[in-house]
Amino acid sequence: MMWGNGYWGMGVGWIFMALILVLVILGVVAMMRWLGLGGSGHREAPRQTPLEILRERYARGEIDREEYEQKRRDLQG
């Protein structure tokens, strides 16, 4: 029996080579996405400054005007 020398042996060999190539490409793409180098995907929202957070807290009613003004002065130096 000649397993690797016939038509089927060559066909299966090319299939395995193509499969390995696809796996390598998928591995590289996955590594790039994991490292954050991928072009597509979601981006994080920009971080808010402390003054923007303070304004939001005041707008939601979590702090009163006096506390807002005092903290704003502290933040602005």
C-alpha positions as CSV (number, residue, x, y, z in Angstrom):
1,M,0.0,0.0,0.0
2,M,1.3,3.4,-0.9
3,W,-0.4,5.9,1.3
4,G,1.4,9.1,0.5
5,N,2.2,8.7,-3.2
6,G,-1.2,8.5,-4.8
7,Y,-3.7,11.1,-5.8
8,W,-5.5,11.1,-2.4
9,G,-2.3,11.5,-0.5
10,M,-1.4,14.7,-2.4
11,G,-4.9,16.1,-2.0
12,V,-5.0,15.5,1.7
13,G,-1.6,17.1,2.1
14,W,-2.7,20.3,0.4
15,I,-5.8,20.4,2.6
16,F,-3.6,20.1,5.7
17,M,-1.3,22.8,4.5
18,A,-4.2,25.2,3.8
19,L,-5.7,24.4,7.2
20,I,-2.4,25.2,8.9
21,L,-2.1,28.5,6.9
22,V,-5.6,29.5,7.9
23,L,-4.9,28.7,11.6
24,V,-1.7,30.8,11.5
25,I,-3.5,33.8,10.0
26,L,-6.3,33.5,12.5
27,G,-3.7,33.4,15.3
28,V,-2.0,36.6,14.1
29,V,-5.3,38.4,13.8
30,A,-6.4,37.3,17.2
31,M,-3.0,38.4,18.7
32,M,-3.3,41.8,17.0
33,R,-6.9,42.3,18.4
34,W,-5.7,41.2,21.9
35,L,-2.9,43.8,21.8
36,G,-5.3,46.4,20.6
37,L,-3.8,46.9,17.1
38,G,-6.9,45.8,15.2
39,G,-8.5,48.5,13.0
40,S,-12.1,47.4,13.7
41,G,-13.7,47.0,17.0
42,H,-15.1,49.2,19.6
43,R,-13.2,52.1,21.0
44,E,-13.4,53.3,24.6
45,A,-15.2,56.5,25.3
46,P,-12.9,59.4,26.1
47,R,-12.3,59.8,29.8
48,Q,-14.1,62.7,31.5
49,T,-12.2,65.4,33.4
50,P,-12.9,65.9,37.1
51,L,-14.7,69.1,36.3
52,E,-17.0,67.4,33.8
53,I,-17.9,64.7,36.4
54,L,-18.6,67.5,38.9
55,R,-20.9,69.2,36.4
56,E,-22.8,66.0,35.8
57,R,-23.2,65.3,39.6
58,Y,-24.6,68.9,40.0
59,A,-26.9,68.4,37.0
60,R,-28.3,65.1,38.5
61,G,-28.9,66.8,41.8
62,E,-26.4,64.8,43.8
63,I,-24.8,67.9,45.2
64,D,-26.1,71.4,45.9
65,R,-24.9,74.7,44.4
66,E,-22.7,75.5,47.4
67,E,-20.9,72.2,47.3
68,Y,-20.6,72.5,43.5
69,E,-19.0,76.0,43.6
70,Q,-16.6,75.0,46.4
71,K,-15.4,71.9,44.6
72,R,-15.2,73.7,41.3
73,R,-12.9,76.3,42.9
74,D,-10.8,73.5,44.4
75,L,-10.4,71.8,41.0
76,Q,-9.6,75.0,39.1
77,G,-6.9,75.8,41.6
